[in-house]
Amino acid sequence: MPSDQNTMSTKPIHRIFLLVSIVSFFGSTALAAVRAINNAPQPSRENTNVESSSVEAQRQLQADRLQLKEREQGYKIVL
């Protein structure tokens, strides 16, 4: 019976240790999640600059195409 009495006295200690472990695990997980969210990259204004550069690039491309068509017409006239 002494071994039975020994298990009865360690059972509350195990429960306490289990509760502390669970709280620690979930606490550290929540803290890591909050830090990850706070350190997430923030959207910057560079995206709008990229979009405006893209629009400018489209306009330049259209201008180049128009210039090439004009040159083609000029070559047709000369030849």
C-alpha positions in Angstrom: 0.0 0.0 0.0 2.8 2.5 0.4 3.2 2.7 -3.4 -0.5 3.5 -3.7 -0.1 6.2 -1.2 2.9 7.6 -3.0 0.9 7.8 -6.3 -1.9 9.6 -4.6 0.5 12.3 -3.3 2.1 12.8 -6.8 -1.1 13.0 -8.7 -1.9 16.6 -7.7 1.6 17.6 -8.4 1.3 16.1 -11.9 -2.0 18.0 -12.4 -0.4 21.2 -11.4 2.5 20.6 -13.6 0.2 19.8 -16.5 -1.8 22.9 -16.0 1.3 25.1 -15.8 2.6 23.5 -19.0 -0.6 24.0 -20.9 -0.9 27.6 -19.9 2.8 28.2 -20.8 2.4 26.6 -24.2 -0.7 28.5 -25.1 0.7 31.7 -23.7 3.9 31.5 -25.7 1.9 30.5 -28.8 -0.3 33.6 -28.5 2.7 35.8 -27.9 4.4 34.5 -31.0 1.3 35.0 -33.0 0.9 38.6 -31.8 4.6 39.4 -32.6 4.2 37.8 -36.1 1.2 39.9 -36.8 2.9 43.1 -35.6 6.0 42.4 -37.6 4.1 41.6 -40.8 5.1 43.7 -43.8 3.0 46.8 -44.1 1.6 47.8 -47.5 3.7 50.7 -48.7 3.2 53.4 -51.2 5.7 51.7 -53.5 2.8 49.7 -55.0 1.2 52.9 -56.3 4.5 54.0 -57.7 4.8 50.7 -59.5 1.3 51.1 -60.8 2.0 54.6 -62.1 5.3 53.4 -63.6 3.3 50.6 -65.3 0.9 53.2 -66.7 3.8 55.3 -67.9 5.5 52.2 -69.5 2.2 51.4 -71.3 2.0 55.0 -72.7 5.7 54.8 -73.8 5.0 51.5 -75.5 2.1 52.9 -77.4 4.2 55.9 -78.4 6.9 53.6 -79.7 4.4 51.5 -81.7 3.0 54.7 -83.2 6.5 55.9 -84.1 7.3 52.5 -85.7 4.1 52.7 -87.8 5.0 56.2 -89.0 8.5 55.0 -90.0 7.0 52.0 -91.8 4.7 54.4 -93.7 7.7 56.6 -94.5 9.7 53.6 -95.9 6.7 52.6 -98.0 6.6 56.1 -99.5 10.4 56.1 -100.2 10.5 52.6 -101.7 
